[in-house]
Amino acid sequence: KNKAEAAEQFGDEQVHIWRRSYDVLPPNMDRDDEHSAHTDRRYASLDDSVIPDAENLKVTLERALPFWEDKIAPALKDGKNVFVGAHGNSIRALVKHIKKLSDDEIMDVEIPNFPPLVFEFDEKLNVVSEYYLGK
């Protein structure tokens, strides 16, 4: 279901909670649904057990954090500039981790698609500066 269809069935407030909370899962999507990752040929090589039937920010962070730890953080520690382009929820999950936000704090975080959000870090990857490029 899209956001409007979900709001019609479950109410605007519940949909907002699902979309913005850290660990509240929406109802599982039917695995046979045309929009399910289970029916998407891009994921055909994956075992069904690793494809979520529903996803929240917590699940997204669990999926994104290994990439942060294995690729992004080492590059930053090497003094490299890193550009991350990703889906909005993946970015929100990484921002929660980077800024050490609580589960409640992340609910109010809105990150626009543009302009890019820039973080500057110290040697321990603590945020020392945060701004939107061009502003």
Secondary structure, DSSP 8 states (H G I E B T S, - for coil): --HHHHHHHH-HHHHHHHHH-SS-------TTSTTSGGG-GGGTTS-GGGS-SS--HHHHHHHHHHHIIIIIHHHHHTT--------HHHHHHHHHHHHT--HHHHHT----SSS-EEEEE-TT--EEEEEETT-
